[in-house]
Amino acid sequence: MSRDDIEPNVAEDAELRSLFHMLPAPTVPSFAAVVTGSQRRPPAFSGFAVVAVALALVVAGLAMARSRPVPAAPEGASAVPSSAASECARPSGTSLERHTSGVFLSASIEAIEATDPQTNQLWWTLRFVVPKEAPAPAVVSVRARLGVAERPSGPVLGYELREPERRPLQDAELLTIQPCSAATLVVRLAGPLAEGTFPYVLTIEKVQRPEGGTVSEEFALRLACSNRTFSCATVTAATTPAPTATTASDASVLDPRFGVIFSGVRTGSASGSAAQVRREGETRPIGELAPSFFNQFNGSVSPDGRRAAYFADGPSGPSGSTLYLVDGTKPTERQLLLSLGDEIPAARPLWSGDGTGIVFSVLDKGANQGVRPQYSALRTFDLATRAVTEIARLSGGASYSAVGWDRATSTLAALEARYAEPALTYTVFGLTGRRSFAVEGAYSMVASPDAKEVAGVRCEATLGCSLWRWPLATFDARREQKVGDRQTLGLIGFRPGTSELALLVGDAAARIDRIELWSSRGGRTVQNVVDGRPPDSAFFRADGRALIVAGRPDEVVVIDVASGVSARLPQPTPQAPFEIGRAAASIRLD
């Protein structure tokens, strides 16, 4: 949620109160009053966050923190006093779950307690800590909601402040937490308990971070609760790792209805150099893509998994590239879609969510090997009519790269980058015009196959990486999905047919040690254990039932998602040392 969204939300709350005769709390200022007050204060902070995590699938860059105004504590709001420097509040070492929200705010679950069968309540104890180096206070609006197994639960019976003092809190009361301070609050929820083991997500609806920006803060745990004993116990988020290729292998995992696209083994147009399609379990190619100077697969597979669109370089490099299509049922045929002339593709082509069109971006012919582009254009290609439409054009060193195209809603999103500058802009083109959102920090992004949702990983030097999700059209509606502190993350992509994400996961030192599958609510399963470095490539089979992971170019493993059983893809004997094709994508052949 952006600051521009806060005033309309407050007006909407007021309208709802009038419609449903809700009684406002007159002594508590609106959340917008806090933010509006902060916007009138002079700026007091400027800093730099340098992204130090280098992953093959994570966009590296320099993250610059904007100057942020210091909000004043609103009149009538509950202020948590700051301590002396030697007595600054610190995160506890006994938290059930703790994460960093944004740059400065530490948020944690300290305890979850079931009361007794008579009162039939579940108490969540939450703690917020603002360090002394924070540029401004944090402001927490005391209003929560609970979800169990992605369904609403509750209701909330009341709130209580436990630190720095004990007293009841009103619904929507604002807590202003000064730097060097902490606030602990208890959220009391009505029973009965949900019998069994489920993911629980408690959401504090509005939190203003010290560096600026307003978010909904989520606290997620997996709990095993019993109404017989009236108790809840935490369950480790990650399940037991699924067997890997060294512990459980079964050739039946390989499915001959699917093929793998392998990049070429050498430059040039000599026979056997171009990218190939091989059936799972076979070493003989059943199709060869159009020859290209570099012979790398620069493309993507359609949402239904049956076709792939790709760029093939000209005879001397990217200038003169051509857009091609290959159909999995006819892998020997090359369908030429569009010649770029002397322009250069800026990124790989992407499919529209309905599979009827392709979106791509180009640069002028001189913008090769790091040269400042004179212009960049964002265009679409209609497969039925073969019509090319230019959506937008940039000049002066800026360039576009497409994020996703939801053709059903006429929504297209792209990233806009300025030459040799770290700042990015997320731009949405739709029926109502163009909207732009500043992207703070270094993100890698991937859209779901239907182009309805986007996932992004943002990495910061001292805090590790965080995972975010948002609708394609509304970058300002992004929500952080809690992954824990100081982790390295890399995006693999959405699992076809689901909202699940595959991620590379490692420690803060950027040692990747596993691949995990994440649900939209934080449930996670280890799919594969890797050897401390990112795999050469990783992607889903076109039907989403298997992960294909190349730990090294000559060692490609297919992992069944449901069972964890895996099998190695046989590789052809290279004609010369190091001539091994890189596994790049999966395509359906039937």
NULOTI-658225 format. One record per residue (C-alpha): residue in one letter; x, y negated, z negated; residue number from 1. Coordinates in Angstrom, 3 decimals, always signed. Layout:
N
- residu,x,y,z,num
- A,X,Y,Z,NUM
...
// end
This chain:
590
- residu,x,y,z,num
- M,+0.000,+0.000,+0.000,1
- S,+1.433,-3.395,+0.921,2
- R,+0.967,-6.648,-0.943,3
- D,-1.314,-7.865,+1.812,4
- D,-3.700,-5.042,+0.953,5
- I,-4.071,-5.927,-2.735,6
- E,-6.451,-8.893,-2.550,7
- P,-8.972,-7.045,-0.315,8
- N,-8.842,-4.089,-2.702,9
- V,-9.561,-6.334,-5.675,10
- A,-12.465,-7.910,-3.818,11
- E,-13.750,-4.450,-2.998,12
- D,-13.512,-3.450,-6.692,13
- A,-15.529,-6.516,-7.631,14
- E,-18.179,-5.683,-5.054,15
- L,-18.414,-2.123,-6.340,16
- R,-18.857,-3.395,-9.893,17
- S,-21.732,-5.580,-8.785,18
- L,-23.363,-2.743,-6.885,19
- F,-23.065,-0.205,-9.660,20
- H,-23.372,-2.666,-12.590,21
- M,-19.873,-1.897,-13.825,22
- L,-18.732,-4.071,-16.726,23
- P,-15.403,-5.741,-15.999,24
- A,-12.824,-6.204,-18.735,25
- P,-12.636,-10.007,-18.929,26
- T,-9.440,-10.123,-20.975,27
- V,-7.462,-8.116,-18.431,28
- P,-6.261,-10.014,-15.326,29
- S,-6.634,-8.462,-11.884,30
- F,-3.767,-6.533,-10.397,31
- A,-3.648,-9.109,-7.629,32
- A,-3.095,-11.825,-10.230,33
- V,+0.130,-10.137,-11.261,34
- V,+1.395,-9.899,-7.709,35
- T,+0.168,-13.358,-6.709,36
- G,+1.848,-14.769,-9.787,37
- S,+5.061,-13.033,-8.874,38
- Q,+4.969,-14.473,-5.374,39
- R,+5.024,-17.997,-6.782,40
- R,+8.264,-17.398,-8.674,41
- P,+11.735,-18.056,-7.216,42
- P,+13.730,-15.120,-5.831,43
- A,+16.149,-13.625,-8.312,44
- F,+17.623,-10.505,-6.781,45
- S,+19.444,-9.410,-3.690,46
- G,+21.408,-6.220,-3.262,47
- F,+22.542,-3.543,-0.921,48
- A,+21.799,+0.170,-0.874,49
- V,+24.212,+2.131,+1.244,50
- V,+22.969,+5.444,+2.547,51
- A,+25.743,+7.962,+1.947,52
- V,+23.971,+11.178,+2.858,53
- A,+25.053,+12.459,+6.265,54
- L,+22.810,+15.182,+7.681,55
- A,+22.345,+16.286,+11.259,56
- L,+18.602,+15.777,+10.899,57
- V,+18.670,+12.611,+8.740,58
- V,+19.050,+9.203,+10.323,59
- A,+22.025,+7.529,+8.578,60
- G,+22.192,+3.791,+8.157,61
- L,+22.544,+0.838,+5.863,62
- A,+19.585,+0.074,+3.632,63
- M,+19.346,-3.557,+2.618,64
- A,+17.142,-4.482,-0.308,65
- R,+15.248,-7.701,+0.342,66
- S,+15.298,-10.608,-2.063,67
- R,+12.479,-10.057,-4.489,68
- P,+10.602,-12.602,-6.616,69
- V,+10.432,-12.137,-10.353,70
- P,+6.818,-11.713,-11.481,71
- A,+5.715,-13.491,-14.603,72
- A,+3.775,-11.507,-17.172,73
- P,+0.127,-12.448,-16.526,74
- E,-1.778,-14.175,-19.243,75
- G,-3.678,-11.592,-21.236,76
- A,-1.715,-8.641,-19.899,77
- S,-0.069,-6.214,-22.287,78
- A,+3.657,-6.874,-22.174,79
- V,+6.214,-4.328,-23.326,80
- P,+9.054,-6.339,-24.921,81
- S,+12.609,-5.843,-23.748,82
- S,+15.229,-4.561,-26.145,83
- A,+18.717,-5.734,-26.855,84
- A,+21.259,-4.509,-24.348,85
- S,+22.616,-1.930,-26.788,86
- E,+19.101,-0.594,-27.430,87
- C,+17.850,-0.244,-23.875,88
- A,+15.294,+2.479,-23.360,89
- R,+16.519,+5.502,-21.447,90
- P,+14.791,+8.457,-19.797,91
- S,+14.425,+11.370,-22.184,92
- G,+16.211,+14.644,-21.685,93
- T,+13.128,+16.755,-22.394,94
- S,+10.787,+15.659,-19.607,95
- L,+8.689,+18.283,-17.861,96
- E,+9.131,+16.336,-14.620,97
- R,+10.995,+13.113,-13.911,98
- H,+11.502,+11.139,-10.725,99
- T,+12.604,+7.694,-9.616,100
- S,+9.948,+5.532,-8.023,101
- G,+11.576,+3.207,-5.551,102
- V,+14.943,+1.868,-6.685,103
- F,+14.621,+1.177,-10.410,104
- L,+11.522,+2.640,-12.057,105
- S,+11.864,+6.011,-13.816,106
- A,+8.560,+7.888,-14.189,107
- S,+8.177,+11.161,-16.067,108
- I,+5.768,+13.682,-17.567,109
- E,+6.806,+14.099,-21.200,110
- A,+4.128,+16.566,-22.279,111
- I,+0.863,+18.231,-21.271,112
- E,-1.259,+19.404,-24.178,113
- A,-4.574,+21.220,-24.387,114
- T,-6.433,+20.196,-27.551,115
- D,-8.877,+22.868,-28.751,116
- P,-12.148,+24.518,-27.634,117
- Q,-14.215,+21.993,-29.607,118
- T,-12.843,+18.778,-28.111,119
- N,-11.963,+20.556,-24.848,120
- Q,-9.434,+18.028,-23.550,121
- L,-6.145,+18.027,-21.676,122
- W,-3.705,+15.262,-22.620,123
- W,-0.990,+14.084,-20.222,124
- T,+1.856,+12.045,-21.750,125
- L,+3.553,+9.813,-19.165,126
- R,+6.595,+7.591,-19.637,127
- F,+7.859,+4.684,-17.535,128
- V,+11.386,+3.270,-18.014,129
- V,+12.751,+0.066,-16.452,130
- P,+16.575,-0.278,-16.695,131
- K,+18.277,-3.510,-17.673,132
- E,+19.634,-4.070,-14.137,133
- A,+16.122,-4.197,-12.673,134
- P,+15.384,-7.564,-11.027,135
- A,+11.868,-7.846,-12.477,136
- P,+9.324,-6.035,-14.658,137
- A,+7.219,-3.116,-13.535,138
- V,+3.437,-3.443,-13.829,139
- V,+1.291,-0.356,-14.405,140
- S,-2.472,-0.469,-13.968,141
- V,-3.929,+1.998,-16.476,142
- R,-6.290,+3.925,-14.260,143
- A,-5.752,+7.595,-13.378,144
- R,-7.333,+10.473,-11.523,145
- L,-6.559,+14.189,-11.590,146
- G,-6.552,+16.723,-8.787,147
- V,-6.317,+20.483,-9.269,148
- A,-5.556,+22.631,-6.221,149
- E,-6.224,+19.552,-4.033,150
- R,-9.715,+19.063,-5.525,151
- P,-10.872,+16.271,-7.862,152
- S,-10.926,+17.210,-11.552,153
- G,-11.374,+15.353,-14.777,154
- P,-13.042,+13.009,-15.670,155
- V,-10.736,+10.671,-17.592,156
- L,-11.993,+10.151,-21.153,157
- G,-9.579,+7.428,-22.225,158
- Y,-6.051,+6.109,-22.519,159
- E,-3.667,+5.460,-25.405,160
- L,-0.339,+3.626,-25.642,161
- R,+2.314,+5.529,-27.645,162
- E,+5.425,+3.431,-26.991,163
- P,+6.489,+0.808,-28.073,164
- E,+3.351,+0.772,-30.262,165
- R,+0.263,+2.915,-30.746,166
- R,-3.110,+1.567,-29.690,167
- P,-5.974,+2.395,-27.316,168
- L,-5.848,+1.067,-23.757,169
- Q,-8.696,-0.155,-21.602,170
- D,-9.403,+1.240,-18.160,171
- A,-7.458,-0.828,-15.580,172
- E,-5.514,-2.679,-18.297,173
- L,-2.143,-3.886,-17.050,174
- L,+1.091,-2.930,-18.773,175
- T,+4.027,-5.190,-17.929,176
- I,+7.250,-3.302,-18.664,177
- Q,+10.233,-5.630,-18.891,178
- P,+13.770,-4.591,-17.889,179
- C,+15.503,-2.610,-20.635,180
- S,+12.139,-1.266,-21.855,181
- A,+9.837,+1.736,-21.696,182
- A,+6.147,+2.448,-22.072,183
- T,+4.587,+5.791,-22.944,184
- L,+0.895,+6.336,-22.360,185
- V,-1.441,+9.269,-22.881,186
- V,-4.205,+10.081,-20.406,187
- R,-7.052,+12.079,-21.985,188
- L,-8.947,+14.297,-19.531,189
- A,-12.076,+16.353,-20.064,190
- G,-12.091,+20.162,-19.760,191
- P,-12.792,+22.902,-19.116,192
- L,-9.382,+24.098,-18.036,193
- A,-9.046,+25.628,-14.592,194
- E,-8.380,+29.301,-15.262,195
- G,-5.247,+30.489,-13.459,196
- T,-2.178,+28.937,-11.855,197
- F,-2.701,+25.847,-9.715,198
- P,-0.876,+22.679,-8.620,199
- Y,-1.960,+19.687,-10.744,200
- V,-1.484,+16.115,-9.519,201
- L,-2.175,+13.160,-11.816,202
- T,-2.223,+9.838,-9.960,203
- I,-1.817,+6.374,-11.475,204
- E,-3.595,+4.346,-8.845,205
- K,-1.522,+1.137,-8.854,206
- V,+2.082,+0.562,-9.910,207
- Q,+4.127,-2.484,-8.951,208
- R,+7.808,-1.604,-8.756,209
- P,+10.501,-3.949,-10.138,210
- E,+11.931,-4.566,-6.667,211
- G,+8.471,-5.322,-5.286,212
- G,+5.854,-3.274,-3.509,213
- T,+2.783,-1.514,-4.856,214
- V,+2.301,+2.253,-4.793,215
- S,+0.081,+4.983,-6.170,216
- E,+2.339,+6.980,-8.479,217
- E,+1.851,+10.762,-8.470,218
- F,+2.922,+13.182,-11.204,219
- A,+2.835,+16.774,-9.988,220
- L,+3.292,+20.067,-11.820,221
- R,+2.238,+23.638,-11.335,222
- L,+0.390,+24.806,-14.450,223
- A,-0.832,+28.188,-15.618,224
- C,-3.852,+27.512,-17.863,225
- S,-6.060,+29.855,-19.882,226
- N,-9.462,+29.142,-21.414,227
- R,-9.053,+32.188,-23.658,228
- T,-6.017,+30.800,-25.468,229
- F,-6.785,+27.188,-24.530,230
- S,-3.236,+26.530,-23.425,231
- C,-1.290,+25.492,-20.348,232
- A,+2.273,+26.370,-19.415,233
- T,+4.406,+24.868,-16.678,234
- V,+5.427,+27.078,-13.773,235
- T,+8.622,+26.521,-11.814,236
- A,+7.767,+24.645,-8.627,237
- A,+9.838,+26.773,-6.324,238
- T,+8.873,+30.403,-6.052,239
- T,+11.342,+33.253,-5.929,240
- P,+13.436,+32.861,-2.793,241
- A,+12.195,+34.904,+0.102,242
- P,+14.554,+37.630,+1.325,243
- T,+17.074,+36.471,+3.893,244
- A,+18.727,+38.242,+6.785,245
- T,+21.301,+39.861,+4.510,246
- T,+18.730,+41.483,+2.188,247
- A,+15.693,+42.348,+4.311,248
- S,+15.730,+42.696,+8.059,249
- D,+13.150,+44.099,+10.437,250
- A,+13.282,+43.876,+14.217,251
- S,+9.471,+43.886,+14.293,252
- V,+9.643,+40.243,+13.201,253
- L,+10.654,+39.403,+16.779,254
- D,+7.663,+38.702,+19.014,255
- P,+8.106,+39.128,+22.795,256
- R,+5.143,+36.824,+23.440,257
- F,+7.440,+33.912,+22.576,258
- G,+10.630,+32.606,+24.060,259
- V,+13.462,+30.444,+22.759,260
- I,+14.883,+27.562,+24.778,261
- F,+18.686,+27.494,+24.526,262
- S,+20.734,+24.473,+25.591,263
- G,+23.304,+25.042,+28.324,264
- V,+26.855,+26.157,+27.658,265
- R,+28.819,+23.693,+29.809,266
- T,+28.430,+20.427,+31.728,267
- G,+27.703,+20.285,+35.426,268
- S,+25.396,+22.135,+37.773,269
- A,+27.277,+25.407,+38.259,270
- S,+25.192,+28.580,+38.030,271
- G,+24.496,+29.629,+34.456,272
- S,+25.261,+26.194,+32.994,273
- A,+21.719,+24.841,+32.536,274
- A,+19.416,+25.375,+29.571,275
- Q,+17.700,+28.776,+29.549,276
- V,+14.522,+30.422,+28.277,277
- R,+15.019,+33.845,+26.657,278
- R,+12.346,+36.149,+25.303,279
- E,+12.643,+36.920,+21.580,280
- G,+14.714,+40.083,+21.261,281
- E,+16.300,+39.855,+24.732,282
- T,+19.602,+38.417,+25.936,283
- R,+18.676,+38.108,+29.616,284
- P,+17.236,+34.697,+30.603,285
- I,+13.730,+34.742,+32.048,286
- G,+13.902,+31.131,+33.204,287
- E,+16.343,+28.293,+33.688,288
- L,+15.577,+24.599,+33.250,289
- A,+16.578,+21.925,+35.742,290
- P,+20.359,+21.415,+35.867,291
- S,+21.638,+18.389,+34.004,292
- F,+25.038,+16.781,+33.546,293
- F,+25.179,+17.603,+29.824,294
- N,+22.685,+20.514,+30.014,295
- Q,+21.319,+19.847,+26.535,296
- F,+17.600,+20.371,+25.943,297
- N,+16.364,+16.790,+25.567,298
- G,+12.667,+17.461,+25.148,299
- S,+9.763,+18.707,+23.048,300
- V,+7.120,+21.437,+23.150,301
- S,+3.409,+20.684,+23.574,302
- P,+1.054,+20.953,+20.560,303
- D,-0.319,+24.286,+21.843,304
- G,+3.220,+25.622,+22.261,305
- R,+2.762,+26.557,+25.932,306
- R,+4.683,+23.815,+27.785,307
- A,+7.827,+21.784,+27.294,308
- A,+8.605,+18.320,+28.663,309
- Y,+12.268,+17.380,+28.981,310
- F,+14.688,+14.942,+30.571,311
- A,+17.427,+16.212,+32.870,312
- D,+20.427,+13.913,+33.375,313
- G,+21.550,+12.654,+36.741,314
- P,+24.656,+14.138,+38.425,315
- S,+27.002,+11.790,+36.548,316
- G,+25.200,+11.214,+33.264,317
- P,+21.992,+9.767,+31.768,318
- S,+21.452,+7.189,+34.528,319
- G,+19.149,+8.710,+37.122,320
- S,+17.386,+11.030,+34.686,321
- T,+14.216,+12.910,+35.635,322
- L,+11.274,+14.010,+33.501,323
- Y,+10.400,+17.684,+34.027,324
- L,+7.831,+20.137,+32.690,325
- V,+8.209,+23.885,+32.184,326
- D,+5.202,+26.175,+31.611,327
- G,+5.869,+29.194,+29.386,328
- T,+3.810,+31.430,+31.669,329
- K,+5.943,+30.357,+34.662,330
- P,+9.425,+29.841,+33.182,331
- T,+11.154,+30.079,+36.570,332
- E,+9.281,+27.055,+37.942,333
- R,+10.434,+23.454,+37.432,334
- Q,+7.722,+20.834,+37.728,335
- L,+9.103,+17.346,+38.408,336
- L,+6.952,+14.708,+36.715,337
- L,+8.792,+11.411,+37.033,338
- S,+12.121,+9.962,+38.118,339
- L,+13.520,+7.145,+35.964,340
- G,+15.597,+5.712,+38.794,341
- D,+18.602,+3.975,+37.289,342
- E,+17.086,+3.714,+33.800,343
- I,+18.240,+5.772,+30.807,344
- P,+16.002,+7.709,+28.378,345
- A,+16.276,+6.151,+24.914,346
- A,+15.062,+9.292,+23.106,347
- R,+13.433,+12.630,+23.818,348
- P,+9.898,+12.571,+25.251,349
- L,+7.008,+13.309,+22.871,350
- W,+3.586,+14.818,+23.562,351
- S,+0.284,+13.189,+22.744,352
- G,-1.627,+14.978,+19.998,353
- D,-4.117,+16.426,+22.497,354
- G,-1.436,+17.613,+24.924,355
- T,-2.702,+15.533,+27.863,356
- G,+0.065,+12.959,+28.017,357
- I,+3.694,+12.187,+27.237,358
- V,+5.196,+9.091,+25.617,359
- F,+8.803,+8.067,+26.174,360
- S,+11.111,+5.054,+25.992,361
- V,+13.821,+3.886,+28.385,362
- L,+16.796,+1.501,+28.432,363
- D,+18.384,-0.391,+31.292,364
- K,+21.123,+1.426,+33.192,365
- G,+23.916,-0.535,+31.523,366
- A,+22.982,+0.514,+27.993,367
- N,+25.156,+3.615,+27.955,368
- Q,+27.654,+4.798,+25.350,369
- G,+26.764,+2.162,+22.781,370
- V,+26.487,-0.852,+25.099,371
- R,+23.946,-3.467,+23.988,372
- P,+20.723,-2.915,+25.985,373
- Q,+19.256,-5.729,+28.046,374
- Y,+15.762,-4.286,+27.635,375
- S,+13.823,-1.307,+26.352,376
- A,+10.370,-0.198,+27.512,377
- L,+7.810,+2.078,+25.852,378
- R,+5.714,+4.009,+28.383,379
- T,+3.149,+6.784,+28.664,380
- F,+2.613,+9.410,+31.359,381
- D,-0.814,+10.919,+32.041,382
- L,-0.509,+14.550,+33.140,383
- A,-3.853,+14.597,+34.972,384
- T,-3.458,+11.410,+37.016,385
- R,+0.369,+11.103,+36.856,386
- A,-0.152,+7.444,+35.980,387
- V,+2.655,+5.651,+34.141,388
- T,+1.633,+2.862,+31.762,389
- E,+4.076,+0.467,+30.135,390
- I,+2.863,-0.190,+26.591,391
- A,+5.480,-2.732,+25.516,392
- R,+8.917,-4.102,+26.385,393
- L,+11.725,-5.536,+24.257,394
- S,+14.755,-7.568,+25.262,395
- G,+17.794,-9.091,+23.611,396
- G,+19.313,-5.863,+22.349,397
- A,+16.206,-4.299,+20.785,398
- S,+14.963,-0.811,+21.639,399
- Y,+11.954,+1.458,+21.087,400
- S,+11.743,+5.102,+20.073,401
- A,+8.324,+6.765,+19.938,402
- V,+7.046,+8.296,+16.683,403
- G,+3.691,+9.721,+17.800,404
- W,+0.715,+9.240,+20.116,405
- D,-2.800,+10.081,+18.921,406
- R,-4.603,+9.718,+22.222,407
- A,-7.994,+10.597,+20.709,408
- T,-7.914,+7.362,+18.679,409
- S,-5.825,+5.321,+21.159,410
- T,-3.068,+4.975,+18.558,411
- L,+0.629,+4.977,+19.395,412
- A,+3.415,+4.349,+16.866,413
- A,+7.052,+3.563,+17.604,414
- L,+10.169,+2.409,+15.782,415
- E,+11.736,-0.851,+16.880,416
- A,+15.473,-1.276,+16.271,417
- R,+17.724,-4.274,+16.788,418
- Y,+21.172,-3.705,+18.226,419
- A,+23.845,-3.229,+15.517,420
- E,+21.341,-4.080,+12.764,421
- P,+20.098,-1.654,+10.078,422
- A,+16.567,-3.059,+9.836,423
- L,+13.762,-1.154,+11.568,424
- T,+10.169,-2.069,+12.341,425
- Y,+7.327,+0.464,+12.488,426
- T,+4.977,-0.793,+15.202,427
- V,+1.468,+0.520,+15.868,428
- F,-0.329,-0.081,+19.173,429
- G,-4.098,+0.439,+19.141,430
- L,-7.454,-0.780,+20.363,431
- T,-7.285,-3.800,+18.053,432
- G,-3.829,-4.850,+19.181,433
- R,-0.366,-4.496,+17.703,434
- R,+0.593,-4.257,+14.030,435
- S,+4.123,-4.192,+12.657,436
- F,+5.524,-3.034,+9.316,437
- A,+9.035,-3.632,+8.005,438
- V,+10.876,-0.390,+7.236,439
- E,+13.072,-0.794,+4.169,440
- G,+15.922,+1.675,+3.975,441
- A,+17.057,+4.434,+6.302,442
- Y,+14.318,+6.857,+7.311,443
- S,+14.131,+9.908,+9.496,444
- M,+10.573,+10.531,+10.734,445
- V,+8.556,+13.244,+12.431,446
- A,+4.879,+13.294,+13.426,447
- S,+2.593,+16.298,+13.076,448
- P,+1.772,+18.168,+16.321,449
- D,-1.695,+16.555,+16.413,450
- A,-0.100,+13.119,+15.836,451
- K,-2.415,+12.378,+12.906,452
- E,+0.250,+12.263,+10.200,453
- V,+3.903,+11.297,+9.845,454
- A,+6.481,+12.539,+7.361,455
- G,+9.603,+10.579,+6.551,456
- V,+12.735,+11.138,+4.498,457
- R,+14.414,+8.105,+2.979,458
- C,+17.892,+8.446,+1.459,459
- E,+19.664,+6.068,-0.914,460
- A,+23.232,+6.259,-2.139,461
- T,+22.752,+6.665,-5.891,462
- L,+19.208,+8.034,-5.978,463
- G,+19.267,+10.787,-3.385,464
- C,+16.435,+11.299,-0.933,465
- S,+12.678,+10.897,-1.203,466
- L,+9.878,+12.373,+0.921,467
- W,+6.997,+10.217,+2.183,468
- R,+3.822,+10.913,+4.182,469
- W,+1.359,+8.551,+5.856,470
- P,-1.299,+8.398,+8.605,471
- L,+0.182,+7.535,+11.998,472
- A,-1.632,+4.177,+12.168,473
- T,-0.909,+2.941,+8.623,474
- F,+2.718,+2.899,+7.528,475
- D,+1.684,+0.731,+4.574,476
- A,-0.466,+3.611,+3.262,477
- R,+2.555,+5.892,+2.808,478
- R,+2.794,+7.961,-0.356,479
- E,+5.838,+9.474,-1.932,480
- Q,+5.717,+13.231,-2.387,481
- K,+7.674,+14.098,-5.503,482
- V,+10.703,+16.260,-4.816,483
- G,+12.787,+15.669,-7.954,484
- D,+15.790,+13.487,-8.667,485
- R,+19.008,+13.206,-6.681,486
- Q,+18.307,+15.682,-3.930,487
- T,+19.495,+15.717,-0.350,488
- L,+16.707,+16.272,+2.171,489
- G,+16.538,+16.769,+5.912,490
- L,+13.411,+17.058,+8.039,491
- I,+12.809,+20.142,+10.158,492
- G,+9.182,+19.413,+10.987,493
- F,+5.536,+20.254,+10.476,494
- R,+4.462,+23.871,+10.619,495
- P,+2.125,+24.171,+13.647,496
- G,-1.531,+24.493,+12.695,497
- T,-0.981,+23.334,+9.097,498
- S,-0.023,+20.268,+7.060,499
- E,+3.038,+22.072,+5.664,500
- L,+6.542,+20.717,+6.160,501
- A,+9.865,+22.504,+6.466,502
- L,+12.783,+20.712,+4.817,503
- L,+16.487,+21.209,+4.386,504
- V,+17.166,+20.830,+0.659,505
- G,+20.398,+20.408,-1.265,506
- D,+22.032,+18.604,-4.159,507
- A,+23.073,+14.961,-4.383,508
- A,+26.501,+15.767,-2.928,509
- A,+24.787,+16.640,+0.380,510
- R,+25.434,+20.377,+0.052,511
- I,+22.468,+21.970,+1.803,512
- D,+21.689,+25.322,+0.190,513
- R,+18.137,+26.219,+1.248,514
- I,+15.200,+25.648,+3.545,515
- E,+11.883,+25.022,+1.791,516
- L,+8.297,+24.959,+2.993,517
- W,+6.227,+22.213,+1.342,518
- S,+2.476,+21.819,+1.129,519
- S,+0.851,+18.381,+1.144,520
- R,+0.472,+18.573,-2.650,521
- G,+3.969,+19.651,-3.556,522
- G,+3.742,+23.445,-3.629,523
- R,+7.006,+24.798,-2.285,524
- T,+8.466,+28.115,-1.214,525
- V,+12.100,+28.880,-0.480,526
- Q,+12.243,+30.342,+3.026,527
- N,+15.953,+30.769,+3.570,528
- V,+19.211,+30.303,+1.689,529
- V,+22.036,+28.697,+3.646,530
- D,+25.750,+28.410,+3.005,531
- G,+26.185,+24.831,+1.832,532
- R,+25.926,+23.044,+5.172,533
- P,+23.026,+22.165,+7.462,534
- P,+22.183,+24.864,+10.000,535
- D,+23.127,+24.197,+13.590,536
- S,+19.393,+24.026,+14.382,537
- A,+16.078,+24.975,+12.766,538
- F,+12.505,+24.874,+14.087,539
- F,+9.201,+26.742,+13.919,540
- R,+8.072,+29.377,+16.342,541
- A,+5.350,+27.886,+18.542,542
- D,+2.588,+29.643,+16.549,543
- G,+3.950,+28.498,+13.164,544
- R,+4.289,+32.045,+11.836,545
- A,+8.077,+32.117,+11.815,546
- L,+11.073,+29.845,+11.305,547
- I,+13.984,+30.104,+13.706,548
- V,+17.278,+29.118,+12.076,549
- A,+20.722,+28.982,+13.672,550
- G,+23.263,+28.971,+10.859,551
- R,+25.864,+28.945,+13.606,552
- P,+25.319,+28.807,+17.364,553
- D,+26.064,+32.541,+17.658,554
- E,+23.886,+33.589,+14.695,555
- V,+20.169,+32.859,+15.111,556
- V,+17.676,+34.320,+12.622,557
- V,+13.880,+34.559,+12.931,558
- I,+12.183,+34.463,+9.491,559
- D,+8.575,+35.539,+9.031,560
- V,+6.964,+32.796,+6.917,561
- A,+4.441,+35.068,+5.182,562
- S,+6.781,+37.885,+4.126,563
- G,+10.237,+36.313,+4.227,564
- V,+11.503,+39.269,+6.266,565
- S,+13.916,+38.254,+9.001,566
- A,+15.673,+39.531,+12.087,567
- R,+18.623,+38.278,+14.102,568
- L,+18.146,+37.253,+17.700,569
- P,+20.524,+39.174,+19.939,570
- Q,+22.950,+36.922,+21.799,571
- P,+24.497,+37.453,+25.237,572
- T,+28.225,+37.970,+25.504,573
- P,+29.729,+34.566,+26.405,574
- Q,+31.491,+34.322,+29.761,575
- A,+34.199,+32.234,+28.127,576
- P,+35.120,+31.397,+24.504,577
- F,+32.733,+28.952,+22.832,578
- E,+30.210,+29.140,+25.701,579
- I,+27.277,+29.815,+23.406,580
- G,+23.901,+28.172,+23.983,581
- R,+22.316,+26.280,+21.090,582
- A,+18.808,+27.397,+20.048,583
- A,+16.612,+24.320,+20.547,584
- A,+12.870,+25.114,+20.682,585
- S,+10.218,+27.841,+20.819,586
- I,+7.684,+28.249,+23.626,587
- R,+4.736,+30.612,+24.084,588
- L,+5.082,+32.895,+27.110,589
- D,+1.622,+34.497,+27.403,590
// end
